Amino acid sequence: MRPARRRRGRGRAEEAGPAQIQHRPHEPAAALSILGLAEGATPAQINAAYKRLIKKFHSDAGGTDGLAVLLNEARAVLLGGKAA
């Protein structure tokens, strides 16, 4: 019987974006940079950036759990804890 194949690409952190950020976003400026947004972003822009990045960096899509948590925290900081 053949051994099960291992999936490749799991947990790679070489991609550009949130993967390179190692700190937690406690300040709005850090949260904006994680989501790739400029100062004065609207809630709709914040949610759109979050959705775009979570599709790319979620653990089911080849990212890590840490990246998904980082994106969730950044959105929470910018939206005041409210997920829209």
C-alpha positions as YAML, in Angstrom:
chain: A
units: angstrom
residues:
- id: 1
  name: MET
  ca: [0.00, 0.00, 0.00]
- id: 2
  name: ARG
  ca: [1.27, 3.49, -0.86]
- id: 3
  name: PRO
  ca: [1.97, 5.93, 1.94]
- id: 4
  name: ALA
  ca: [-0.25, 9.01, 2.08]
- id: 5
  name: ARG
  ca: [1.06, 12.03, 0.20]
- id: 6
  name: ARG
  ca: [2.07, 15.05, 2.18]
- id: 7
  name: ARG
  ca: [0.65, 18.35, 1.10]
- id: 8
  name: ARG
  ca: [3.16, 20.94, 0.11]
- id: 9
  name: GLY
  ca: [2.99, 24.62, 0.87]
- id: 10
  name: ARG
  ca: [1.63, 24.40, 4.39]
- id: 11
  name: GLY
  ca: [2.97, 26.97, 6.81]
- id: 12
  name: ARG
  ca: [5.11, 28.91, 4.37]
- id: 13
  name: ALA
  ca: [5.87, 32.36, 5.67]
- id: 14
  name: GLU
  ca: [7.92, 33.68, 2.76]
- id: 15
  name: GLU
  ca: [4.99, 35.48, 1.16]
- id: 16
  name: ALA
  ca: [4.76, 39.24, 1.30]
- id: 17
  name: GLY
  ca: [2.21, 40.78, 3.59]
- id: 18
  name: PRO
  ca: [1.12, 39.86, 7.10]
- id: 19
  name: ALA
  ca: [3.45, 36.85, 7.16]
- id: 20
  name: GLN
  ca: [6.43, 39.12, 7.69]
- id: 21
  name: ILE
  ca: [4.93, 40.98, 10.65]
- id: 22
  name: GLN
  ca: [5.81, 39.43, 13.99]
- id: 23
  name: HIS
  ca: [4.08, 41.82, 16.43]
- id: 24
  name: ARG
  ca: [0.48, 42.13, 17.53]
- id: 25
  name: PRO
  ca: [-1.48, 45.13, 16.24]
- id: 26
  name: HIS
  ca: [-2.37, 47.07, 19.40]
- id: 27
  name: GLU
  ca: [-2.25, 50.41, 17.61]
- id: 28
  name: PRO
  ca: [-4.30, 51.48, 14.59]
- id: 29
  name: ALA
  ca: [-1.17, 52.34, 12.58]
- id: 30
  name: ALA
  ca: [0.15, 48.78, 12.96]
- id: 31
  name: ALA
  ca: [-3.27, 47.32, 12.11]
- id: 32
  name: LEU
  ca: [-3.49, 49.47, 8.98]
- id: 33
  name: SER
  ca: [-0.08, 48.31, 7.79]
- id: 34
  name: ILE
  ca: [-0.99, 44.66, 8.37]
- id: 35
  name: LEU
  ca: [-4.11, 45.03, 6.24]
- id: 36
  name: GLY
  ca: [-2.26, 47.16, 3.68]
- id: 37
  name: LEU
  ca: [-4.49, 50.18, 4.12]
- id: 38
  name: ALA
  ca: [-3.89, 53.93, 4.34]
- id: 39
  name: GLU
  ca: [-4.89, 56.25, 7.17]
- id: 40
  name: GLY
  ca: [-8.60, 57.05, 7.13]
- id: 41
  name: ALA
  ca: [-9.81, 53.74, 5.68]
- id: 42
  name: THR
  ca: [-13.54, 53.19, 5.90]
- id: 43
  name: PRO
  ca: [-15.09, 50.12, 7.59]
- id: 44
  name: ALA
  ca: [-16.04, 48.81, 4.13]
- id: 45
  name: GLN
  ca: [-12.40, 49.08, 2.99]
- id: 46
  name: ILE
  ca: [-11.20, 47.40, 6.20]
- id: 47
  name: ASN
  ca: [-13.57, 44.48, 5.70]
- id: 48
  name: ALA
  ca: [-12.69, 44.15, 2.01]
- id: 49
  name: ALA
  ca: [-8.95, 44.06, 2.79]
- id: 50
  name: TYR
  ca: [-9.55, 41.55, 5.60]
- id: 51
  name: LYS
  ca: [-11.57, 39.23, 3.35]
- id: 52
  name: ARG
  ca: [-8.99, 39.43, 0.57]
- id: 53
  name: LEU
  ca: [-6.10, 38.60, 2.92]
- id: 54
  name: ILE
  ca: [-7.89, 35.92, 4.95]
- id: 55
  name: LYS
  ca: [-8.61, 34.02, 1.74]
- id: 56
  name: LYS
  ca: [-4.90, 34.08, 0.95]
- id: 57
  name: PHE
  ca: [-3.40, 33.50, 4.42]
- id: 58
  name: HIS
  ca: [-5.96, 31.26, 6.19]
- id: 59
  name: SER
  ca: [-4.59, 27.93, 7.39]
- id: 60
  name: ASP
  ca: [-6.91, 26.05, 5.02]
- id: 61
  name: ALA
  ca: [-5.43, 28.02, 2.10]
- id: 62
  name: GLY
  ca: [-1.77, 27.35, 2.91]
- id: 63
  name: GLY
  ca: [-1.18, 29.97, 5.60]
- id: 64
  name: THR
  ca: [-0.89, 29.43, 9.32]
- id: 65
  name: ASP
  ca: [-3.26, 29.86, 12.24]
- id: 66
  name: GLY
  ca: [-1.04, 32.68, 13.51]
- id: 67
  name: LEU
  ca: [-1.60, 34.69, 10.36]
- id: 68
  name: ALA
  ca: [-5.37, 34.33, 10.60]
- id: 69
  name: VAL
  ca: [-5.24, 35.44, 14.24]
- id: 70
  name: LEU
  ca: [-3.09, 38.43, 13.28]
- id: 71
  name: LEU
  ca: [-5.57, 39.49, 10.60]
- id: 72
  name: ASN
  ca: [-8.50, 39.06, 13.00]
- id: 73
  name: GLU
  ca: [-6.76, 41.19, 15.64]
- id: 74
  name: ALA
  ca: [-5.93, 43.92, 13.12]
- id: 75
  name: ARG
  ca: [-9.55, 44.11, 11.99]
- id: 76
  name: ALA
  ca: [-10.76, 44.16, 15.59]
- id: 77
  name: VAL
  ca: [-8.43, 47.05, 16.46]
- id: 78
  name: LEU
  ca: [-9.63, 49.10, 13.50]
- id: 79
  name: LEU
  ca: [-13.32, 48.38, 13.93]
- id: 80
  name: GLY
  ca: [-13.32, 48.75, 17.70]
- id: 81
  name: GLY
  ca: [-13.95, 45.07, 18.37]
- id: 82
  name: LYS
  ca: [-16.99, 44.95, 16.09]
- id: 83
  name: ALA
  ca: [-16.88, 42.46, 13.24]
- id: 84
  name: ALA
  ca: [-19.09, 43.56, 10.39]
...
